[in-house]
Amino acid sequence: MKKIITKPQYFFSFLALIMFIIGFIYKENSIELAFYGGIIDLDIWILNLFSALFFILIAVNYASLTITQKQAKKGLTITHILIQIIAIVPLIYFTITSNSSKTYEEITIMNSILILAFAVFILATLIHLINFATSLVAKKD
């Protein structure tokens, strides 16, 4: 765990690889979302590629801190990683279970969970940006 805290770019690179592999395995499937009485199919391949790209960008941010010899704030890094994991678990779960048929009620429940996960994802992103910005402006140790 200490290695993840000191070098979070490796963790997010690994997470990007995991999202890419899961997206590739389940690329023929889609996640159904209920939207104003209709159902929208969200392509898993596109969603996971976007997630992988996002995690690569986070890894690049953390790597740039290493290059500039700045240290990310440990408390914010731990918080960011934990909240990011909480946000991504529902997406991975619904991706893996996407090939089973669901009733409209199940899709509605899945929507609520995914909306909550997206809100947690936004929170994790804000924590990352705060961590990145405060680490950049901080004086060298």
Secondary structure as UniProt FT lines:
FT   HELIX           2..6
FT   HELIX           8..25
FT   TURN            26..28
FT   STRAND          30..35
FT   TURN            36..37
FT   STRAND          38..43
FT   HELIX           44..67
FT   TURN            68..69
FT   HELIX           74..96
FT   TURN            97..99
FT   HELIX           104..137
//
